[in-house]
Amino acid sequence: MQINTFSIGNSIFVNSIGYQKDLFRKVSDTSIIEGIRQQDDKTLNWLYDNYLQTVRHHVLRNSGSEADVSDVFQESIITLYRQISENNLNLTSDLKAYFFGIARNIWSAQLRKKRRTTELEIDFPDDEEIDELAGQVLERIISKALQKLKPDAREILILYSEGNSYEEIVAKMNLKNETYARRKKYLSKEALMELVKKDPEYKDYLNLQ
């Protein structure tokens, strides 16, 4: 029998794969949330049995390993526990979808940090590699465009490019929720792209492709 352990605070929870699967088959989100709040072993085991595969599928399909799956899943549980215990849980969907959103954001942040990227994800032409000169031109254009954005739009793009999760962005910018943060990042990115494309140097950049 495969045994998995994970922890919240100073408590260690042990899960036996395939064990007690029927115990919480029809449990409500409210009951699960309360079980997490109480650090109930059976609830944590239920989460492992019912939520792990969705997280594993996403991580493995996006350049992750089994070790990454374990790390992301544990960090997701800790994040959910903190939100619940601090009364910061803003459930806008069912709990499983919400949990997956946490895991997806955590893995996205880890990927960005692993790749050590500090550039914004803008959909520029990528038919050929950008040579050094083109890269310098693009960097200059983006820098100018960023300065023209409204401060809050500039801030959310910078935070996102630095690898912050949407949850972290909400906290740092005091936004309403992650859904609002996603929308704001999207609109800010669109505004930035418009400024970039209007820059006189953008044509020079395209010619270098």
C-alpha positions, 0 to 999 in steps of 0.5 A: 500500500502506498503511503503519502504524507503532507503537513499543515503547520506542525501537523502531519497527515497520512493518506493511504491510496485507495483507503476509505474512498467511500467514507466521504463520497457525498460530502458537501463543500461546507463540510470539507471546508470545516474539516480542513479548518479543523485539520481533520485527517479524514478530510485531508485524505478525501482531498488527496483521493479526489483532487490529486489526479486533476492536479497531477494531470495539469502539472505533468502536461505542463512540463512537471514531474511527479515530484512537482505534483507532490509539491504543488498539491501540498502547497495548494492544501496549505494555501487553502487552509490559510485562506479558510483559517484566516476567513479569506476564502472567496468561493466563486465556484465549487471547491474542487474547481477553486482548489484546482485554480490555486494549484494552477496558479502555484504551478504557473508561478513555479514555471515562471520562476524556473524559466527565470523569465522577467518579460511579459507574455505578449503575443508577438510574431515568433516565426524566427528567433529574435536576434540581439538587435531585435531584442534590444528594440523590443525591450526599449519599446516595452519599457516606453509603453509601460511608462505610459500605462496607468500605475495600477495597470503597470503594477499588475503586469510587473507583478505578473511578470515577476512570477506572482500568482493571482492570489499574491497579486490580489493581496499586494494590490488589495484587489477584490478577488482573483477573477478581478485580478485576471480580468485586470491583467488581461485588460492591462496587457491589451492596453500595453500591446496597443501602445507597443504597436503604436510605437514608431519603432515597432515597425523597425522591430517587425522588419528585424524578424 
